[in-house]
């Protein structure tokens, strides 16, 4: 039962993380095109209005949406110099403990971002030039944090119940 739940979590979080990574990539390409268009427009005297706002909002989305896939791929920076010298049992305890701490942090951050999105939507907060609502991006980043929680939970299951090597 536990292995099935771990497998389900791994599959679900992997797919959601992959979709968010695709959206982050699309946003990155869009930002690159927008900046290019703005540069060309400035040369000819007609810059793209609101470029700074769009790039700022998209930058947050790109980082937030790419977080789960980066975590799943183990693409983050880690320093194992000290950890490699610990016993296998100590490393296991440390891995479980860091996953639990990460789960708590990202769960709280995800719900906090969603609550912030609700407040921003209720207040009608928008950007200065284009009047783009902030809450869409805040919801997306909050969702990414919750998916990061699922990834950490699946890693916790994998750490506690590792699959036998083939």
Secondary structure, DSSP 8 states (H G I E B T S, - for coil): -HHHHHHHHHHHHHHHHHHHHHHHHHHHHHHHHHHHHHHHHHHTT---TTHHHHHHHHHHHHHHHHHHHHHHTT-S----TTGGGS-HHHHHHHHHHHHHHHHHHHHHHHHHHHHHHHHHHHHT-B-TTT--BSHHHHHHHHHHHHHHHHHHHHHHHHHHS-----
